[in-house]
């Protein structure tokens, strides 16, 4: 879990791997764009709406626009260098 500037995990930093760290860095950028508090508000509201619609918590989590972007580009270490602002909106 990313809460700028920290990555909170049950695993040690060395055990996270580059893909997980990059995934969380994408979330850092999203948080910055929405001035942190609005990121968490949007994330929670979008999750709840999707959970009600889908009836499955895991599917709702994976359908969140922030997560779609992060999972879609987590393996691309260069993604953040060319990422446009508010790129997560494309995944709504």
VENDA-V305301 format. One record per pair of residues at least 24 apart in sequence whose ideal C-beta (glycine too) atoms are under 7 Angstrom apart, sorted by the first residue. I is the first residue (numbers start at 1). GAP is how many residues later the second one is. Records with the same first field share a line. If there is no record, write none. Layout:
I=GAP, GAP
This chain:
2=25, 26
4=24, 27, 32
18=59
19=55, 56
22=52, 55
23=47, 48, 51
25=55
26=43, 44, 47, 48, 54
27=39, 43
29=51, 54
30=36, 58
33=52, 53
65=24, 26, 27
